[in-house]
Every structure is written in C-alpha cells, then in structure tokens.
Amino acid sequence: MSGPALRLAVELDGDGAHPAAWRRAAHSPDHLLTPRRVARVAAAAENAGFTLLTLEDGALPPGATPDAVGRLGAVERAAFLAASTSVIGIAPVVPVTYAEPFHVSSQLASLDHISIGRAGWVVSEEARPEAARAWDRPLVDGAAARARESRDGIEVVRALWDSWEDDAVIRSVATSRYLDRDRLHYVDFTGDTYAVKGPAIVPRPPQGQLVVLGRPDLVPAEQLDVALVEGRDIAAVTAAAAAAGTPRNFAEVEVALDTVDATAEERVADLERHAPWTTGGRLRHIGSAAGLATLLEQLRDIVDGVRLHPLVLDEDLPELSRLVLPHLFERRHAVRPLPGASLRIHLGLERPANRYAAGAAFEALEETR
C-alpha cells in the first residue's frame, strides 16, 4: 500500500551542503550574500514546488577553513524572503542555547506576520565554545545543559506566542483603544537559568503557533510539530521515524545529482579534493535524478516529507526542478503548496487554540454549571 503524498523541503544555506560548494557555484564568491542571489535561489525553490525552505544559522561561521561559508542571520534572510516570495514556507534555524527566548519569540512572530502565516522554526543547538564568547554569555557546557536550554527556550517561545489572544487587538478609533488588556497574559516562566514574565510585544502569529521543527534526539517530541529524522539507510530512517512520536516527520536526505556536464560521483570527487563531505547520520543519494525519485517514492511509506540538502545549489537545484519534482507531482507522490494557505495547512497541522483563551473558556463553562 502506497503512502500519502510527500511534502518537500530544501535547505538553502550558503552554496550547498558541501563545505567547498562555493568552488562550483555559478556566481563569484562576493555575490553569495547579495539580496539578488538570495532571492533568486528562493524563487527557484518556490517555482519548483517545494513546500518549505530552511535557512541554517549559527553564532559563528561554519568552520575556520579555506572553505568557510559566509553567512547572514537566518531570521534576517527569512524576513527578506518572506517579502519576495508568496507561497513557499520559510523556516530559519534559530538556536536558543544563548539567544534570549523573548527576542526569538518576537522575531519569529514578526516573521509569521510578514509572510502571512508561512513561517516555521528549526530548533538547533550551538555547541561550539566560541559561541559563548560571541554572545558574551557563560558557556553552556554539555549535551544535557544544551538540551535544557532548548527545552526551556521552546516552552517560553510557545507560551509567549499565546500571551496575546487572537482578538486582543481591537484598533477602536471610537474609544482610542488599540488592544484589550484583558486578553493579554503573563507567561510566568521560571527555569533553571532564567525567568520570563511576558506578555509578548508582538500580537499572536497568524498561525497561532509557528511550525516547530527539530531533531527528536535533541528536543522532546511533545515540543515539536515536525521531527527531522536521520538514518544512513531506509531501515534506520524507518526506525527513527517510528520512534519520533511527533505529528509529522521529515527525513533528512543529502543529494548530489548527475548533470549534463558531470556525473554526481565526479562532482563529489572534485569537491573532495578540497574538503571532505562528512557523512554524519543522514541518508545520502549520489547518482541520477531517476534514482532519487525512486528513493523518495520509497520514503512515502515511512515519513510525511523530506528535507533535501543539495551538494551544490546552483547545480543540483535545477536538476531537482527539472527532473525530480515534476516526476513526483505527475505521479502524485508529492504535493505542491497552495497559494494563500498557511504552512500549517500545507503540512496538515491544525491551528492550535490559545492556551490562555481555552483555559478562560473552560473556567467560564464550569461557572455556569
């Protein structure tokens, strides 16, 4: 029995997944961070039919090597792309190891307003000690401490998104009232390392809660909407997806495709002369577009979607757009996002009720009994 249609996501950081991807890019290195180039790549992903694009981030450049990748903040790039796209979802990677959850909440809620409900959040950790110095914060040392910061950070951010009820903003000219203060709530969070009172300074996001994505081995499943599951083969991905315990799960897939100029193996070998493409724990496809389409069709029975990490964006994204996605759409093995729909709708996730409004409604019901 075949599974439902996949939702397709793509990571668009830098020039590609390989640390030396810039060496095969179709632009000069000084154009990597220009608005025109960032918008062009996002437009290519949107026109191809991807449901979601993600943008990697971090407090530091990704490595002190000759192939270090230039990078602007993921939230800033996401805000720019929210205004230059119209359908595709946009999810920046934002670690909360050192960032203030109150600020993260405001930034992401603003992104959801700018994109009219197309925003998500990929939760990650900042493990390098240099990041603590960059943030001028005490070192968060060890996996358990970083997991605590992520757990507390997500809890605070989600509570702050609910601290404004949906109808808190009234904009009454007659009474000169912008909002109903009775529909604003304090979150009153006290964790191991900080406390947050609230409420937020940004109205509740259009989606109520942004779609939160992350690795289930780093973030509790109950805090995630989408688990990003890894595995070096189909069996490992199957086991990880079954154990995720989240409403949706996406498989992480690294991709290098054959092109008209070189085979995938030749392209990888060319880049490997400069830096290794470390395997990590992700599924990897090096070969033809047809082979990738077959792999993705197999994943339909296992996961709800995939996040692709192209070897070199300027080489692999055109092949994905030309040969892979059209094949999946034609066979209805993947689905395009719909204009005017939120990211939650695209992923089949309900818009959550406001925890404070729901509690007030329950208390009012109890009083009438």
C-alpha positions in Angstrom: 0.0 0.0 0.0 1.5 3.4 -1.1 1.7 6.2 1.4 0.4 9.7 1.2 2.0 12.4 -0.9 5.3 13.8 0.4 5.9 17.4 1.4 9.2 18.6 0.1 11.6 20.9 1.9 15.0 22.2 0.9 17.9 23.7 2.8 19.2 26.8 1.0 22.2 27.9 3.2 25.3 29.0 1.5 26.2 27.5 -1.8 25.2 23.9 -0.9 25.7 21.1 1.6 29.3 20.5 0.7 31.7 22.8 2.6 33.5 23.6 -0.7 30.3 24.0 -2.7 31.3 27.6 -3.5 34.0 26.3 -5.8 31.4 25.1 -8.2 28.9 27.9 -7.7 27.6 29.8 -10.8 28.5 33.2 -9.2 31.6 34.8 -7.9 32.2 34.4 -4.1 31.4 38.1 -3.4 27.8 37.6 -4.7 27.0 34.9 -2.1 25.2 37.2 0.3 23.7 39.7 -2.1 19.9 40.2 -2.0 19.6 39.3 -5.7 21.3 36.0 -5.3 19.4 35.0 -2.1 16.1 35.9 -3.8 17.0 34.1 -7.0 17.6 30.8 -5.1 14.4 31.1 -3.1 12.4 31.9 -6.2 13.8 28.8 -7.9 12.8 26.6 -4.9 9.3 28.2 -4.9 8.8 27.8 -8.6 9.9 24.2 -8.4 7.1 23.4 -6.0 8.9 23.0 -2.7 6.6 23.3 0.4 9.3 24.7 2.7 12.8 26.2 2.6 15.0 26.3 5.6 18.0 28.6 6.3 20.8 27.4 8.5 22.2 29.8 11.1 24.7 30.0 14.0 26.6 32.5 16.0 29.8 31.7 14.1 30.8 30.9 10.5 30.7 27.2 9.9 34.4 26.4 10.3 37.8 28.2 10.2 38.9 26.5 6.9 39.7 27.8 3.5 36.1 26.9 2.6 34.4 28.8 5.4 30.9 29.9 4.2 29.8 33.5 4.5 26.5 33.8 6.4 24.0 36.4 7.4 21.5 35.8 10.2 18.8 33.3 9.3 16.0 35.4 10.6 17.1 38.4 8.7 17.3 36.4 5.4 13.9 34.8 6.2 12.3 38.2 6.7 13.7 39.4 3.3 12.5 36.2 1.6 9.0 36.5 3.2 8.5 39.7 1.3 9.9 38.3 -2.0 8.0 35.0 -2.1 4.3 34.3 -1.9 3.7 30.5 -1.4 6.7 28.6 0.0 7.1 28.2 3.7 10.2 29.7 5.3 11.8 28.3 8.4 15.1 29.8 9.8 17.3 27.8 12.0 17.5 29.6 15.4 19.4 28.1 18.3 18.3 29.1 21.8 21.5 28.0 23.5 22.4 31.6 24.1 19.7 33.7 22.4 17.0 35.2 24.6 13.7 33.3 24.1 11.8 36.6 24.4 13.6 38.0 21.5 13.4 34.8 19.5 9.6 34.8 20.1 9.3 38.4 18.8 11.4 37.8 15.7 9.6 34.6 14.7 6.1 36.0 15.4 7.0 39.0 13.2 8.2 36.7 10.5 4.8 34.9 10.6 3.0 38.2 10.2 5.3 39.3 7.4 4.8 36.0 5.5 1.1 35.9 6.3 1.3 32.5 8.0 4.1 30.8 6.1 6.8 30.7 8.9 8.4 27.9 10.8 11.2 27.5 13.2 14.0 24.9 13.1 15.3 24.5 16.6 19.0 23.7 16.9 21.9 23.9 19.4 25.1 25.9 19.4 27.7 23.5 20.7 30.9 25.3 20.0 32.6 27.1 23.0 33.4 30.1 20.7 29.7 30.8 20.5 29.6 31.7 24.2 32.3 34.3 23.7 30.5 35.7 20.6 27.3 36.1 22.7 29.3 37.2 25.8 27.5 34.6 27.8 28.7 31.8 30.2 29.4 28.6 28.4 26.5 26.1 28.2 28.6 23.0 28.7 27.5 19.5 27.8 24.6 17.9 25.9 22.3 17.9 28.9 22.8 21.6 29.6 22.2 22.4 25.9 19.1 20.2 25.8 17.8 22.1 28.9 18.2 25.4 27.2 16.4 24.2 24.1 13.6 22.7 26.1 13.1 25.8 28.2 13.5 28.1 25.2 10.8 26.4 23.2 8.5 26.4 26.2 8.9 30.1 26.7 8.6 31.0 23.0 5.4 28.9 22.6 3.9 30.5 25.7 4.7 34.0 24.5 3.0 33.3 21.2 -0.1 32.5 23.2 0.3 35.5 25.5 -1.9 37.6 23.1 -5.3 36.1 22.4 -6.3 36.2 18.8 -8.8 39.1 19.3 -6.6 41.1 21.7 -6.0 43.8 19.0 -9.2 45.8 18.6 -8.0 49.0 16.9 -11.0 51.0 18.0 -10.9 54.6 16.7 -14.1 55.5 18.7 -12.5 54.6 22.0 -8.9 55.2 21.1 -8.0 51.7 22.2 -5.5 49.6 20.3 -5.9 46.4 22.3 -7.9 44.7 25.0 -5.6 44.4 28.0 -7.8 41.6 29.4 -6.7 39.5 26.5 -3.0 39.8 27.3 -1.5 37.2 29.6 1.7 36.8 31.7 3.6 33.6 31.0 5.3 33.5 34.4 8.1 31.1 33.4 10.9 30.3 35.8 13.6 27.9 34.6 17.0 26.7 35.9 18.8 29.7 34.4 16.3 32.4 33.7 12.8 33.7 34.3 10.4 35.3 31.8 7.2 37.2 32.8 5.8 38.4 29.5 3.5 39.1 27.8 5.0 39.3 24.3 5.4 42.6 22.4 4.1 41.2 19.1 0.5 40.0 18.6 -0.2 36.3 18.3 1.2 34.9 15.0 -1.4 34.3 12.1 -0.8 30.5 12.6 -1.3 30.8 16.3 1.9 28.8 16.7 4.6 28.6 14.1 5.5 25.2 12.9 8.4 24.0 15.1 10.9 21.5 13.6 13.8 19.8 15.2 15.7 16.6 15.8 13.8 14.4 18.2 17.0 13.2 19.8 17.7 16.8 20.9 14.2 18.2 21.5 11.3 16.5 23.4 8.8 15.2 20.9 5.9 16.9 22.6 7.5 20.3 21.8 7.8 19.6 18.1 5.4 19.7 15.2 7.9 18.1 12.8 10.7 15.7 13.6 13.8 15.9 11.4 14.8 12.2 11.4 18.2 10.9 10.3 19.5 7.5 9.2 22.1 6.3 6.8 19.7 3.8 5.2 16.0 3.2 4.8 15.9 0.8 7.8 17.5 3.4 10.0 15.1 6.1 8.8 12.2 3.8 9.4 13.2 3.1 12.9 13.9 6.8 13.7 10.5 7.9 12.2 8.6 5.2 14.2 10.3 6.4 17.4 9.9 10.1 16.8 6.4 10.5 18.4 5.7 13.8 16.6 2.6 14.8 14.5 4.8 14.9 11.3 8.3 13.7 10.5 10.7 14.6 7.6 13.6 12.5 6.5 16.9 14.3 6.1 18.4 13.5 2.6 21.7 14.8 1.2 21.7 14.9 -2.6 24.2 15.0 -5.4 22.8 14.5 -8.9 24.1 13.7 -12.3 24.2 16.8 -14.5 24.8 17.3 -18.3 28.4 18.3 -17.5 29.4 15.7 -15.0 28.2 12.7 -13.1 27.3 13.0 -9.4 30.4 10.9 -8.5 32.7 13.2 -10.5 31.2 16.3 -8.9 31.6 14.9 -5.4 35.2 13.8 -6.2 36.0 17.3 -7.5 34.9 18.9 -4.2 36.5 16.2 -2.1 39.9 17.4 -3.3 39.4 20.5 -1.2 37.4 19.3 1.8 35.6 16.1 3.0 31.8 15.8 2.8 31.3 14.2 6.2 28.6 11.6 6.3 27.0 12.5 9.6 23.9 10.4 10.1 21.8 11.4 7.1 20.6 9.4 4.2 22.6 10.3 1.1 21.9 9.9 -2.6 24.7 10.3 -5.1 23.5 9.5 -8.7 20.7 10.0 -11.1 17.6 12.1 -10.8 15.5 8.9 -11.5 17.3 7.1 -8.7 16.5 10.0 -6.3 12.8 9.9 -7.4 12.7 6.2 -6.6 14.2 6.8 -3.2 11.7 9.5 -2.4 8.9 7.3 -3.5 10.1 4.6 -1.1 10.1 7.1 1.7 6.4 7.9 1.2 5.5 4.8 3.3 7.8 5.9 6.1 7.7 9.7 6.5 5.5 12.7 5.8 8.1 14.7 4.0 11.8 15.1 3.2 14.3 17.9 3.6 16.8 17.8 0.8 20.4 19.1 1.3 21.8 19.7 -2.3 25.5 19.2 -2.8 25.8 22.5 -4.8 22.6 24.6 -5.1 23.5 26.1 -8.5 24.0 22.6 -10.0 21.5 20.4 -8.1 18.5 22.7 -7.7 18.0 23.0 -11.5 18.1 19.2 -11.8 15.6 18.8 -8.9 13.3 21.4 -10.5 13.6 19.9 -14.0 13.6 16.1 -13.4 12.7 15.1 -9.9 9.9 17.3 -8.6 7.8 17.2 -11.8 8.0 13.4 -11.8 6.8 13.2 -8.2 4.0 15.7 -8.9 2.8 14.0 -12.0 2.6 10.6 -10.2 1.0 12.4 -7.2 3.8 11.1 -4.9 4.4 14.7 -3.7 2.2 17.7 -3.4 2.7 21.4 -4.3 1.8 24.1 -1.7 -1.3 26.1 -2.4 -1.4 29.8 -2.8 -2.9 31.6 0.2 -2.5 28.7 2.6 -0.5 28.7 5.8 2.4 26.4 6.4 0.3 24.5 8.9 -2.3 23.9 6.3 0.4 22.7 3.8 1.6 20.2 6.4 -1.9 19.1 7.5 -1.5 20.5 11.0 -4.4 22.1 12.9 -4.2 25.7 14.1 -3.8 25.3 17.9 -6.2 27.0 20.3 -4.7 29.7 22.5 -3.9 28.0 25.9 -5.0 31.1 27.9 -8.2 31.7 26.0 -9.0 28.0 26.1 -8.5 28.0 29.8 -10.7 31.0 30.3 -13.4 29.5 28.3 -13.3 26.3 30.3 -13.5 28.2 33.6 -16.5 30.2 32.3 -18.2 26.9 31.4 -17.5 25.5 34.8 -19.0 28.6 36.5 -22.3 28.1 34.5 -22.7 24.5 35.7 
